[in-house]
Amino acid sequence: MKETAKFQLPTPKERVAANSDRLGSWRLGVGSCVARTTATVVVAISMVVFAGAQDLRLNELAERYVRLVLAAGQHDADYVDAYYGPAEWRTEAEAQKLPLAEIASRASALAQAIAAAMPPVTADEMTQLRYEYLARQLDAVRARVSMLTGTKLRFDEESKALYDAVAPTHTEADFAKVLAKLEAMLPGQGTLVDRYDEFRRSFIIPKDRLDPVFKAAIDACRSRTLQHITLPPGESFTVEYVTGKSWSGYNWYQGNYRSLIQVNTDLPIYVDRAVDLACHEGYPGHHVYNVLLEKNLLRDRGWIEFSVYPLFSPQSLIAEGTANYGIEVAFPRAERLEFERRVLFPAAQLKSEMAVRYYEVLDLVDLLSYAGNEAARRYINGEIDARGAADWLEKYGMYSRPRAEQRVRFIDQYRSYVINYNLGKDLVAAYIESQGTDRWSAFARLISSPRLPSSLATLNFQPPTPK
């Protein structure tokens, strides 16, 4: 990962001075009602000065938070997903390598300082959101550090502590009706998962066609995103094909509006995954999310806490939820099907006659997504072992055996992180669709703000039930 060497944060003093100049120009232009105007300006200037002091205080606390995340990252290779703040802070963290007990002590002191810095109810919404975000992200740091020292949490306790959310619990009976429908759609000999795997083989992208197919998908996702979201000049990402990973795709954000996206080719890649990964990892998913946070919150506002991304934190539910929901925003089903039949199937040298039926089957399988959470919950809680988790994924999640075993390796590495994909998507979908009919505008606002998962739950939100 590369640090942003030339980036300089604006200081609170500079921002207050700029605001004061604008207030002065407004005051000089009024020219009447001098007493009332003077009183109004005094109040306004006082509010600006107070806001500047509040920014200064939160900036100081945010710096301490960033340094603690970097310190924790010295004990957990997966923890710091991205960092593009001052390079010397990372160097200091590497040199000091604070013991976990010291990190925990400093985090406790910081939590008290943040509690004492609560903004007044008159503060603007973004200031309130920033404060709540910083406090909750720090809670997750403390939880992760505690886990690194040996604290054992059950699945739901862990997801609540780290991601600010708890996924619904399901039993085998919850998935029975979906499995029955799949049995009817995929008749034949052998187990249902074997029949499903056989059905999908006709939709595998040949390895020598992966790059042109992904490039076509990325170009389309980017074009659709840019029609609705303005991105800074120079944003870009590079795609690499890798092996030996527990995940199917990963976005490594580099800072300076650049990403490295890796696609794992250990297992066959199906044609539907091209748009999924292009949207999820790129446009309007992780790449756009990180670009807008860097542009709008770090660079424009000087909020240094957005120079670091701790993977095991509430931020990840927003990141994964928006990346998954962003697929539907960029490509509504009818448009996606038309695009894939016209562009991606030919690029992959696949026949498109069965595309409609393919997606009918995929839609049913998607209703089983929470089966993956259940496998992880039972596995982490010690109710089943790794083999039992793979068996569950096969039977109730429609994972082939190699994919089920890969998913168990993912759970070993990332544990309750799995809720961020499906529960995250459902929370984001409910929130955005409660904001009106313009999904793109609501989506852009969400990925440009420091909202927490718990703030997304609308009054009428109900986790989906497989049917």
VOPAGU-2260 file (C-alpha; in pm, 1 decimal, decimal comma):
REM VOPAGU-2260
SITE   aa  ch    i         X         Y         Z
SITE  MET   A    0       0,0       0,0       0,0
SITE  LYS   A    1     126,0     344,5     -88,7
SITE  GLU   A    2     106,1     651,9     131,3
SITE  THR   A    3      10,1     991,4      -8,6
SITE  ALA   A    4     332,9    1180,9      34,1
SITE  LYS   A    5     221,3    1520,6     -94,5
SITE  PHE   A    6    -112,9    1534,6      80,1
SITE  GLN   A    7    -145,3    1814,2     337,1
SITE  LEU   A    8    -444,6    1842,4     564,5
SITE  PRO   A    9    -606,6    2186,0     589,1
SITE  THR   A   10    -577,5    2318,3     943,6
SITE  PRO   A   11    -886,1    2418,5    1144,0
SITE  LYS   A   12    -749,2    2773,4    1165,5
SITE  GLU   A   13    -741,6    2800,6     788,2
SITE  ARG   A   14   -1099,1    2681,2     757,8
SITE  VAL   A   15   -1224,8    2918,5    1029,7
SITE  ALA   A   16   -1046,9    3210,0     867,9
SITE  ALA   A   17   -1200,1    3130,7     532,9
SITE  ASN   A   18   -1546,4    3112,2     683,5
SITE  SER   A   19   -1489,1    3438,0     869,8
SITE  ASP   A   20   -1393,5    3614,9     547,3
SITE  ARG   A   21   -1716,0    3503,7     385,0
SITE  LEU   A   22   -1914,2    3627,0     683,6
SITE  GLY   A   23   -1736,9    3961,0     663,3
SITE  SER   A   24   -1822,2    4000,9     296,0
SITE  TRP   A   25   -2187,0    3920,9     366,4
SITE  ARG   A   26   -2196,9    4174,9     650,3
SITE  LEU   A   27   -2046,2    4457,4     440,8
SITE  GLY   A   28   -2297,2    4390,6     162,6
SITE  VAL   A   29   -2607,3    4434,8     378,6
SITE  GLY   A   30   -2576,7    4810,5     432,4
SITE  SER   A   31   -2883,5    4851,4     659,3
SITE  CYS   A   32   -3039,0    4740,9     986,7
SITE  VAL   A   33   -2693,2    4789,9    1138,7
SITE  ALA   A   34   -2773,6    4696,4    1497,7
SITE  ARG   A   35   -2965,8    4385,3    1408,6
SITE  THR   A   36   -2709,5    4288,2    1147,7
SITE  THR   A   37   -2421,7    4339,5    1391,0
SITE  ALA   A   38   -2590,1    4119,8    1650,0
SITE  THR   A   39   -2658,5    3854,5    1388,5
SITE  VAL   A   40   -2299,6    3862,4    1269,2
SITE  VAL   A   41   -2166,6    3837,0    1623,1
SITE  VAL   A   42   -2379,2    3528,4    1679,8
SITE  ALA   A   43   -2278,1    3384,4    1344,3
SITE  ILE   A   44   -1908,8    3448,4    1405,6
SITE  SER   A   45   -1939,6    3294,1    1750,8
SITE  MET   A   46   -2093,3    2986,2    1595,8
SITE  VAL   A   47   -1812,9    2964,1    1340,3
SITE  VAL   A   48   -1545,8    3004,5    1608,4
SITE  PHE   A   49   -1714,3    2738,8    1821,9
SITE  ALA   A   50   -1739,9    2509,0    1522,4
SITE  GLY   A   51   -1372,0    2566,9    1452,9
SITE  ALA   A   52   -1284,0    2480,5    1812,1
SITE  GLN   A   53   -1501,1    2170,6    1788,4
SITE  ASP   A   54   -1325,6    2069,6    1465,2
SITE  LEU   A   55    -987,7    2125,3    1629,6
SITE  ARG   A   56   -1080,2    1907,4    1924,7
SITE  LEU   A   57   -1222,3    1628,0    1709,5
SITE  ASN   A   58    -920,1    1645,0    1479,2
SITE  GLU   A   59    -689,0    1591,3    1776,8
SITE  LEU   A   60    -895,6    1295,4    1893,4
SITE  ALA   A   61    -911,2    1159,1    1539,1
SITE  GLU   A   62    -532,4    1163,3    1513,6
SITE  ARG   A   63    -507,9     957,7    1831,6
SITE  TYR   A   64    -759,9     713,9    1685,2
SITE  VAL   A   65    -563,4     674,2    1360,4
SITE  ARG   A   66    -242,3     609,9    1553,3
SITE  LEU   A   67    -416,1     343,9    1764,1
SITE  VAL   A   68    -547,3     168,1    1451,5
SITE  LEU   A   69    -195,1     163,8    1308,2
SITE  ALA   A   70     -61,4      32,5    1639,0
SITE  ALA   A   71    -319,2    -246,7    1646,0
SITE  GLY   A   72    -226,1    -330,7    1288,4
SITE  GLN   A   73     119,7    -433,1    1409,7
SITE  HIS   A   74     -45,5    -728,7    1583,9
SITE  ASP   A   75    -296,1    -822,7    1310,3
SITE  ALA   A   76    -189,7    -839,5     946,0
SITE  ASP   A   77    -549,2    -812,9     821,6
SITE  TYR   A   78    -648,9    -518,6    1039,0
SITE  VAL   A   79    -536,0    -210,4     844,3
SITE  ASP   A   80    -706,9    -255,2     510,3
SITE  ALA   A   81    -591,4      82,1     373,8
SITE  TYR   A   82    -383,2     374,8     495,7
SITE  TYR   A   83    -294,2     691,1     307,0
SITE  GLY   A   84    -225,2     939,3     584,3
SITE  PRO   A   85     113,6    1079,9     693,8
SITE  ALA   A   86     381,2     821,2     620,7
SITE  GLU   A   87     566,7     898,7     940,7
SITE  TRP   A   88     272,4     781,9    1152,5
SITE  ARG   A   89     297,9     433,5    1005,5
SITE  THR   A   90     675,3     438,2    1046,6
SITE  GLU   A   91     636,6     531,7    1413,9
SITE  ALA   A   92     382,2     254,2    1468,5
SITE  GLU   A   93     619,5       0,6    1315,2
SITE  ALA   A   94     912,8     124,3    1522,5
SITE  GLN   A   95     723,1     139,7    1853,3
SITE  LYS   A   96     512,8    -176,0    1816,5
SITE  LEU   A   97     313,7     -91,5    2127,2
SITE  PRO   A   98     208,9    -390,8    2338,9
SITE  LEU   A   99    -160,5    -477,2    2319,4
SITE  ALA   A  100    -207,1    -384,7    2684,8
SITE  GLU   A  101     -74,6     -34,6    2615,8
SITE  ILE   A  102    -297,9       0,8    2308,8
SITE  ALA   A  103    -596,4    -102,7    2520,0
SITE  SER   A  104    -505,7     151,5    2788,8
SITE  ARG   A  105    -466,7     433,9    2537,5
SITE  ALA   A  106    -791,7     338,6    2367,1
SITE  SER   A  107    -973,5     351,1    2701,2
SITE  ALA   A  108    -835,2     698,8    2769,3
SITE  LEU   A  109    -933,4     811,5    2420,8
SITE  ALA   A  110   -1287,6     680,2    2469,7
SITE  GLN   A  111   -1320,5     901,1    2778,2
SITE  ALA   A  112   -1186,3    1200,9    2588,8
SITE  ILE   A  113   -1431,1    1143,8    2303,4
SITE  ALA   A  114   -1720,8    1112,1    2546,6
SITE  ALA   A  115   -1625,0    1450,2    2692,1
SITE  ALA   A  116   -1615,2    1609,7    2345,4
SITE  MET   A  117   -1975,2    1541,4    2248,1
SITE  PRO   A  118   -2097,4    1821,1    2017,9
SITE  PRO   A  119   -2403,6    2023,1    2118,7
SITE  VAL   A  120   -2743,2    1935,7    1976,4
SITE  THR   A  121   -2717,5    2250,5    1763,3
SITE  ALA   A  122   -2419,0    2109,8    1572,0
SITE  ASP   A  123   -2478,6    2034,2    1204,6
SITE  GLU   A  124   -2564,2    1681,6    1095,6
SITE  MET   A  125   -2222,4    1599,1     952,8
SITE  THR   A  126   -2051,0    1699,3    1278,2
SITE  GLN   A  127   -2290,9    1480,5    1472,6
SITE  LEU   A  128   -2233,7    1189,8    1232,9
SITE  ARG   A  129   -1858,3    1237,8    1254,1
SITE  TYR   A  130   -1862,0    1228,5    1632,1
SITE  GLU   A  131   -2080,4     916,5    1647,0
SITE  TYR   A  132   -1866,3     746,8    1382,4
SITE  LEU   A  133   -1541,1     820,1    1565,5
SITE  ALA   A  134   -1680,0     695,4    1898,3
SITE  ARG   A  135   -1819,9     373,7    1750,0
SITE  GLN   A  136   -1514,2     299,4    1539,3
SITE  LEU   A  137   -1303,2     331,5    1854,0
SITE  ASP   A  138   -1534,2      87,1    2032,9
SITE  ALA   A  139   -1456,6    -161,5    1756,3
SITE  VAL   A  140   -1081,3    -100,3    1796,0
SITE  ARG   A  141   -1111,8    -182,4    2164,8
SITE  ALA   A  142   -1312,0    -496,1    2088,0
SITE  ARG   A  143   -1060,5    -617,1    1831,0
SITE  VAL   A  144    -766,2    -551,2    2063,4
SITE  SER   A  145    -947,0    -744,9    2335,5
SITE  MET   A  146    -994,0   -1035,3    2093,6
SITE  LEU   A  147    -624,5   -1024,4    2006,0
SITE  THR   A  148    -541,7   -1061,0    2375,6
SITE  GLY   A  149    -751,1   -1376,7    2396,1
SITE  THR   A  150   -1108,7   -1265,9    2465,1
SITE  LYS   A  151   -1355,1   -1512,7    2311,3
SITE  LEU   A  152   -1683,7   -1375,3    2177,4
SITE  ARG   A  153   -1977,7   -1562,7    2037,4
SITE  PHE   A  154   -2075,4   -1486,3    1679,3
SITE  ASP   A  155   -2348,6   -1231,0    1755,0
SITE  GLU   A  156   -2147,6   -1064,7    2031,9
SITE  GLU   A  157   -1854,6   -1027,7    1796,3
SITE  SER   A  158   -2056,2    -888,9    1504,0
SITE  LYS   A  159   -2224,4    -636,2    1732,0
SITE  ALA   A  160   -1893,7    -526,3    1884,4
SITE  LEU   A  161   -1708,7    -500,8    1554,0
SITE  TYR   A  162   -1975,9    -416,7    1294,5
SITE  ASP   A  163   -2256,2    -251,3    1491,6
SITE  ALA   A  164   -2507,7    -512,0    1372,4
SITE  VAL   A  165   -2644,0    -858,9    1444,0
SITE  ALA   A  166   -2769,7   -1087,7    1167,4
SITE  PRO   A  167   -3099,2   -1276,0    1207,7
SITE  THR   A  168   -3083,8   -1640,9    1308,5
SITE  HIS   A  169   -3220,0   -1910,9    1075,7
SITE  THR   A  170   -3287,4   -2281,7    1107,3
SITE  GLU   A  171   -3283,1   -2556,9     848,6
SITE  ALA   A  172   -3660,0   -2519,3     808,4
SITE  ASP   A  173   -3619,3   -2156,8     693,7
SITE  PHE   A  174   -3444,1   -2271,2     376,0
SITE  ALA   A  175   -3665,7   -2574,0     300,0
SITE  LYS   A  176   -3909,5   -2401,2      61,6
SITE  VAL   A  177   -3631,9   -2247,6    -147,5
SITE  LEU   A  178   -3453,1   -2581,2    -168,9
SITE  ALA   A  179   -3778,1   -2748,0    -276,2
SITE  LYS   A  180   -3818,5   -2496,2    -559,4
SITE  LEU   A  181   -3461,7   -2561,4    -670,7
SITE  GLU   A  182   -3528,4   -2934,8    -667,5
SITE  ALA   A  183   -3815,7   -2874,7    -911,8
SITE  MET   A  184   -3608,8   -2645,1   -1134,4
SITE  LEU   A  185   -3307,6   -2877,2   -1145,3
SITE  PRO   A  186   -3445,9   -3232,6   -1171,3
SITE  GLY   A  187   -3223,1   -3531,6   -1221,4
SITE  GLN   A  188   -2991,0   -3775,5   -1046,7
SITE  GLY   A  189   -2748,2   -3698,2    -767,2
SITE  THR   A  190   -2757,4   -3439,2    -491,5
SITE  LEU   A  191   -2913,8   -3100,8    -549,8
SITE  VAL   A  192   -2582,0   -2919,0    -511,9
SITE  ASP   A  193   -2423,2   -3150,3    -770,4
SITE  ARG   A  194   -2708,0   -3082,0   -1015,4
SITE  TYR   A  195   -2672,6   -2709,6    -952,7
SITE  ASP   A  196   -2298,4   -2729,4   -1010,0
SITE  GLU   A  197   -2352,6   -2922,3   -1334,3
SITE  PHE   A  198   -2610,6   -2667,5   -1452,3
SITE  ARG   A  199   -2366,2   -2380,8   -1395,7
SITE  ARG   A  200   -2079,5   -2535,2   -1590,0
SITE  SER   A  201   -2216,3   -2396,6   -1914,0
SITE  PHE   A  202   -2165,9   -2045,7   -1776,0
SITE  ILE   A  203   -1798,7   -2065,3   -1673,7
SITE  ILE   A  204   -1575,4   -1799,4   -1830,5
SITE  PRO   A  205   -1277,3   -1969,9   -1998,7
SITE  LYS   A  206    -953,7   -1857,6   -1834,4
SITE  ASP   A  207    -821,0   -1710,0   -2157,8
SITE  ARG   A  208   -1136,1   -1492,4   -2179,4
SITE  LEU   A  209   -1131,7   -1362,2   -1822,3
SITE  ASP   A  210    -949,2   -1037,5   -1893,5
SITE  PRO   A  211   -1159,0    -918,1   -2191,5
SITE  VAL   A  212   -1480,9   -1011,3   -2008,5
SITE  PHE   A  213   -1378,6    -825,1   -1693,3
SITE  LYS   A  214   -1262,1    -523,6   -1889,4
SITE  ALA   A  215   -1596,7    -504,1   -2069,1
SITE  ALA   A  216   -1783,1    -533,6   -1738,1
SITE  ILE   A  217   -1565,6    -270,1   -1570,4
SITE  ASP   A  218   -1609,0     -27,0   -1858,6
SITE  ALA   A  219   -1986,9     -62,7   -1841,9
SITE  CYS   A  220   -2003,6     -28,4   -1462,7
SITE  ARG   A  221   -1780,5     278,4   -1473,2
SITE  SER   A  222   -1980,0     440,2   -1754,5
SITE  ARG   A  223   -2308,0     390,6   -1568,9
SITE  THR   A  224   -2163,9     521,9   -1242,9
SITE  LEU   A  225   -2017,2     836,0   -1400,0
SITE  GLN   A  226   -2359,8     929,0   -1534,7
SITE  HIS   A  227   -2471,9     983,1   -1174,6
SITE  ILE   A  228   -2163,9    1036,0    -954,5
SITE  THR   A  229   -1884,8    1287,3   -1015,7
SITE  LEU   A  230   -1542,7    1142,5    -940,9
SITE  PRO   A  231   -1217,2    1340,2    -911,0
SITE  PRO   A  232    -983,0    1353,2   -1211,2
SITE  GLY   A  233    -722,1    1080,1   -1222,4
SITE  GLU   A  234    -918,1     812,9   -1034,2
SITE  SER   A  235    -832,6     467,7   -1162,3
SITE  PHE   A  236    -769,3     109,4   -1067,8
SITE  THR   A  237    -558,1    -183,3   -1179,6
SITE  VAL   A  238    -681,3    -544,0   -1204,9
SITE  GLU   A  239    -463,9    -842,4   -1113,1
SITE  TYR   A  240    -545,1   -1212,8   -1127,3
SITE  VAL   A  241    -421,0   -1408,6    -825,2
SITE  THR   A  242    -445,4   -1752,3    -661,3
SITE  GLY   A  243    -424,7   -1899,3    -313,6
SITE  LYS   A  244    -677,7   -1667,6    -146,3
SITE  SER   A  245    -982,4   -1732,1      72,4
SITE  TRP   A  246   -1184,1   -1463,4    -110,3
SITE  SER   A  247   -1302,5   -1426,7    -470,9
SITE  GLY   A  248   -1209,3   -1059,8    -514,5
SITE  TYR   A  249   -1043,0    -782,1    -313,9
SITE  ASN   A  250    -999,4    -406,7    -347,7
SITE  TRP   A  251    -674,3    -274,1    -202,8
SITE  TYR   A  252    -724,2     101,5    -192,6
SITE  GLN   A  253    -395,7     284,9    -245,9
SITE  GLY   A  254    -492,0     646,8    -182,7
SITE  ASN   A  255    -464,4     925,9    -440,2
SITE  TYR   A  256    -790,7     789,5    -587,7
SITE  ARG   A  257    -628,4     464,0    -700,7
SITE  SER   A  258    -715,9     102,1    -627,2
SITE  LEU   A  259    -559,9    -236,3    -691,5
SITE  ILE   A  260    -831,6    -495,8    -752,4
SITE  GLN   A  261    -737,1    -862,3    -729,9
SITE  VAL   A  262    -951,7   -1142,2    -872,6
SITE  ASN   A  263    -892,0   -1492,5    -737,6
SITE  THR   A  264    -883,9   -1759,3   -1009,8
SITE  ASP   A  265    -846,3   -2065,2    -785,2
SITE  LEU   A  266   -1199,0   -2178,6    -873,5
SITE  PRO   A  267   -1403,3   -2140,1   -1194,7
SITE  ILE   A  268   -1550,5   -1792,4   -1245,2
SITE  TYR   A  269   -1903,5   -1774,1   -1380,5
SITE  VAL   A  270   -2020,4   -1511,4   -1625,3
SITE  ASP   A  271   -2249,0   -1338,8   -1370,3
SITE  ARG   A  272   -1946,8   -1274,0   -1149,0
SITE  ALA   A  273   -1799,8   -1032,5   -1402,9
SITE  VAL   A  274   -2059,9    -762,2   -1337,3
SITE  ASP   A  275   -2077,4    -857,9    -968,7
SITE  LEU   A  276   -1705,5    -808,5    -913,0
SITE  ALA   A  277   -1673,3    -506,7   -1144,9
SITE  CYS   A  278   -1949,7    -327,0    -956,1
SITE  HIS   A  279   -1866,4    -454,2    -607,9
SITE  GLU   A  280   -1492,0    -395,6    -617,2
SITE  GLY   A  281   -1499,0    -102,6    -859,0
SITE  TYR   A  282   -1792,8     109,1    -975,9
SITE  PRO   A  283   -1998,7     206,7    -779,8
SITE  GLY   A  284   -1860,2     -18,8    -504,4
SITE  HIS   A  285   -1539,2     -17,9    -302,4
SITE  HIS   A  286   -1331,0     194,2    -537,5
SITE  VAL   A  287   -1591,2     470,2    -560,3
SITE  TYR   A  288   -1665,3     447,0    -187,3
SITE  ASN   A  289   -1299,6     496,9     -95,0
SITE  VAL   A  290   -1246,2     768,7    -355,0
SITE  LEU   A  291   -1540,7     972,2    -224,9
SITE  LEU   A  292   -1435,4     931,6     138,8
SITE  GLU   A  293   -1084,5    1047,6      52,0
SITE  LYS   A  294   -1212,4    1338,9    -157,8
SITE  ASN   A  295   -1507,1    1461,4      48,4
SITE  LEU   A  296   -1409,9    1381,2     405,2
SITE  LEU   A  297   -1030,3    1358,2     418,3
SITE  ARG   A  298    -920,5    1615,1     164,1
SITE  ASP   A  299   -1209,4    1862,9     160,7
SITE  ARG   A  300   -1290,7    1854,1     532,2
SITE  GLY   A  301    -956,7    1747,2     676,7
SITE  TRP   A  302   -1104,3    1457,1     875,8
SITE  ILE   A  303    -790,0    1252,4     930,6
SITE  GLU   A  304    -978,7     947,1    1062,3
SITE  PHE   A  305   -1068,4     872,8     700,0
SITE  SER   A  306    -704,1     819,6     609,4
SITE  VAL   A  307    -722,6     471,5     763,9
SITE  TYR   A  308    -962,1     183,4     714,2
SITE  PRO   A  309    -964,7     -76,0     995,5
SITE  LEU   A  310   -1119,2    -383,7     838,0
SITE  PHE   A  311   -1287,3    -515,0    1151,0
SITE  SER   A  312   -1508,3    -213,6    1215,1
SITE  PRO   A  313   -1857,5     -75,5    1143,0
SITE  GLN   A  314   -1714,8      90,3     832,5
SITE  SER   A  315   -1696,1    -252,8     669,7
SITE  LEU   A  316   -2069,2    -315,7     690,1
SITE  ILE   A  317   -2130,3      10,8     506,2
SITE  ALA   A  318   -1854,4     -67,6     256,4
SITE  GLU   A  319   -1970,5    -421,2     178,2
SITE  GLY   A  320   -2340,9    -336,6     195,6
SITE  THR   A  321   -2312,8     -47,7     -50,2
SITE  ALA   A  322   -2083,7    -249,8    -277,2
SITE  ASN   A  323   -2339,1    -530,8    -300,3
SITE  TYR   A  324   -2642,6    -306,2    -330,8
SITE  GLY   A  325   -2453,4     -96,0    -584,8
SITE  ILE   A  326   -2471,3    -386,7    -829,5
SITE  GLU   A  327   -2849,3    -349,3    -847,6
SITE  VAL   A  328   -2828,0      29,5    -861,5
SITE  ALA   A  329   -2588,6      21,6   -1156,2
SITE  PHE   A  330   -2753,6    -270,7   -1333,2
SITE  PRO   A  331   -3126,1    -324,8   -1274,5
SITE  ARG   A  332   -3208,3    -682,8   -1369,5
SITE  ALA   A  333   -3359,3    -627,2   -1716,5
SITE  GLU   A  334   -3071,8    -399,0   -1819,8
SITE  ARG   A  335   -2814,1    -636,1   -1679,5
SITE  LEU   A  336   -2957,2    -934,5   -1862,1
SITE  GLU   A  337   -2966,3    -743,5   -2190,9
SITE  PHE   A  338   -2605,1    -623,7   -2144,8
SITE  GLU   A  339   -2469,8    -963,6   -2053,9
SITE  ARG   A  340   -2642,6   -1137,4   -2343,8
SITE  ARG   A  341   -2527,6    -870,2   -2587,6
SITE  VAL   A  342   -2172,0    -812,0   -2458,4
SITE  LEU   A  343   -2042,0   -1049,7   -2191,4
SITE  PHE   A  344   -2167,9   -1384,1   -2321,2
SITE  PRO   A  345   -2009,8   -1321,9   -2662,7
SITE  ALA   A  346   -1690,0   -1192,9   -2499,6
SITE  ALA   A  347   -1674,5   -1514,8   -2296,4
SITE  GLN   A  348   -1766,8   -1717,9   -2604,3
SITE  LEU   A  349   -2069,7   -1858,1   -2421,5
SITE  LYS   A  350   -2417,6   -1926,6   -2555,9
SITE  SER   A  351   -2679,4   -1686,9   -2419,9
SITE  GLU   A  352   -2996,6   -1884,4   -2492,2
SITE  MET   A  353   -3020,0   -2006,8   -2132,9
SITE  ALA   A  354   -2939,3   -1671,9   -1969,7
SITE  VAL   A  355   -3294,3   -1605,5   -1849,3
SITE  ARG   A  356   -3325,0   -1948,2   -1689,3
SITE  TYR   A  357   -2977,0   -1911,1   -1541,8
SITE  TYR   A  358   -3081,0   -1597,5   -1355,0
SITE  GLU   A  359   -3406,2   -1755,6   -1239,5
SITE  VAL   A  360   -3198,7   -2023,4   -1069,2
SITE  LEU   A  361   -2949,2   -1769,2    -932,2
SITE  ASP   A  362   -3232,7   -1563,6    -784,6
SITE  LEU   A  363   -3347,1   -1864,9    -585,7
SITE  VAL   A  364   -2995,6   -1946,2    -469,4
SITE  ASP   A  365   -2952,9   -1585,8    -358,3
SITE  LEU   A  366   -3239,4   -1640,3    -113,0
SITE  LEU   A  367   -3009,7   -1888,0      62,9
SITE  SER   A  368   -2737,0   -1631,4     131,5
SITE  TYR   A  369   -2810,6   -1620,0     504,6
SITE  ALA   A  370   -2725,7   -1990,8     522,2
SITE  GLY   A  371   -2363,8   -1878,9     500,1
SITE  ASN   A  372   -2407,5   -1666,6     811,6
SITE  GLU   A  373   -2561,4   -1962,0     990,4
SITE  ALA   A  374   -2268,2   -2187,0     903,1
SITE  ALA   A  375   -2029,5   -1921,6    1035,9
SITE  ARG   A  376   -2237,1   -1865,3    1350,2
SITE  ARG   A  377   -2248,7   -2236,5    1439,1
SITE  TYR   A  378   -1882,3   -2285,4    1352,9
SITE  ILE   A  379   -1756,9   -1989,1    1556,2
SITE  ASN   A  380   -1983,6   -2079,3    1846,7
SITE  GLY   A  381   -1830,9   -2427,1    1852,8
SITE  GLU   A  382   -2152,3   -2608,4    1759,8
SITE  ILE   A  383   -1998,7   -2762,2    1446,2
SITE  ASP   A  384   -1643,7   -2816,1    1322,1
SITE  ALA   A  385   -1489,0   -2706,9     992,2
SITE  ARG   A  386   -1617,9   -3015,2     812,7
SITE  GLY   A  387   -1965,2   -2959,7     954,6
SITE  ALA   A  388   -1957,0   -2597,0     837,5
SITE  ALA   A  389   -1865,1   -2707,2     484,5
SITE  ASP   A  390   -2143,4   -2968,3     494,3
SITE  TRP   A  391   -2394,8   -2700,0     597,3
SITE  LEU   A  392   -2280,4   -2468,3     318,1
SITE  GLU   A  393   -2319,0   -2748,5      65,4
SITE  LYS   A  394   -2664,2   -2852,5     177,4
SITE  TYR   A  395   -2824,6   -2517,1     259,2
SITE  GLY   A  396   -2614,5   -2262,1      69,6
SITE  MET   A  397   -2561,7   -2448,1    -259,7
SITE  TYR   A  398   -2182,1   -2430,1    -234,0
SITE  SER   A  399   -1987,6   -2692,8    -426,6
SITE  ARG   A  400   -1744,5   -2875,8    -197,9
SITE  PRO   A  401   -1436,9   -2677,7    -310,6
SITE  ARG   A  402   -1625,6   -2348,8    -264,9
SITE  ALA   A  403   -1758,1   -2458,3      72,8
SITE  GLU   A  404   -1405,8   -2540,2     190,1
SITE  GLN   A  405   -1279,5   -2206,7      57,5
SITE  ARG   A  406   -1560,3   -2031,8     246,2
SITE  VAL   A  407   -1465,7   -2206,9     569,4
SITE  ARG   A  408   -1110,8   -2078,3     522,1
SITE  PHE   A  409   -1261,6   -1731,5     479,2
SITE  ILE   A  410   -1454,1   -1774,6     806,1
SITE  ASP   A  411   -1135,7   -1891,0     978,8
SITE  GLN   A  412    -967,1   -1569,2     867,7
SITE  TYR   A  413   -1247,9   -1314,2     893,3
SITE  ARG   A  414   -1503,8   -1477,7    1126,9
SITE  SER   A  415   -1828,1   -1275,6    1168,6
SITE  TYR   A  416   -1728,4   -1042,6     883,1
SITE  VAL   A  417   -1959,8   -1254,9     666,2
SITE  ILE   A  418   -2268,1   -1061,2     785,8
SITE  ASN   A  419   -2147,3    -747,7     611,1
SITE  TYR   A  420   -2232,2    -882,5     266,7
SITE  ASN   A  421   -2596,6    -984,3     303,0
SITE  LEU   A  422   -2717,9    -801,2     614,2
SITE  GLY   A  423   -2516,2    -500,9     498,5
SITE  LYS   A  424   -2682,3    -508,4     157,8
SITE  ASP   A  425   -3029,2    -543,5     308,4
SITE  LEU   A  426   -2975,0    -256,4     555,0
SITE  VAL   A  427   -2837,2     -32,7     280,5
SITE  ALA   A  428   -3122,4    -123,3      43,6
SITE  ALA   A  429   -3389,9     -47,5     303,7
SITE  TYR   A  430   -3224,1     282,0     395,2
SITE  ILE   A  431   -3173,5     405,5      38,5
SITE  GLU   A  432   -3519,7     303,4     -74,8
SITE  SER   A  433   -3666,8     494,5     220,8
SITE  GLN   A  434   -3502,8     811,9      88,6
SITE  GLY   A  435   -3719,1     846,1    -223,9
SITE  THR   A  436   -3713,5     731,0    -583,3
SITE  ASP   A  437   -3368,8     866,4    -681,3
SITE  ARG   A  438   -3154,1     574,7    -571,6
SITE  TRP   A  439   -2834,1     709,9    -724,0
SITE  SER   A  440   -2848,7    1037,8    -527,9
SITE  ALA   A  441   -2923,0     860,3    -200,1
SITE  PHE   A  442   -2646,1     609,3    -273,9
SITE  ALA   A  443   -2392,1     885,7    -342,5
SITE  ARG   A  444   -2486,5    1068,8     -22,0
SITE  LEU   A  445   -2447,1     754,7     183,5
SITE  ILE   A  446   -2101,4     665,2      54,8
SITE  SER   A  447   -1986,8    1024,8     107,8
SITE  SER   A  448   -2088,4    1037,9     474,4
SITE  PRO   A  449   -1977,0     878,1     803,8
SITE  ARG   A  450   -2300,0     692,6     877,0
SITE  LEU   A  451   -2304,0     390,6    1105,6
SITE  PRO   A  452   -2485,3      61,8    1038,7
SITE  SER   A  453   -2719,2     114,2    1336,2
SITE  SER   A  454   -2829,7     446,2    1187,5
SITE  LEU   A  455   -2942,0     273,4     865,4
SITE  ALA   A  456   -3212,8      60,0    1023,4
SITE  THR   A  457   -3539,7     219,7     919,3
SITE  LEU   A  458   -3849,1     184,7    1134,5
SITE  ASN   A  459   -4000,8     -71,5     898,3
SITE  PHE   A  460   -3681,3    -271,1     831,9
SITE  GLN   A  461   -3731,0    -646,1     855,3
SITE  PRO   A  462   -3447,1    -885,9     771,2
SITE  PRO   A  463   -3553,1   -1100,6     474,7
SITE  THR   A  464   -3683,3   -1451,5     527,8
SITE  PRO   A  465   -3612,4   -1719,5     265,6
SITE  LYS   A  466   -3936,0   -1808,9      88,2
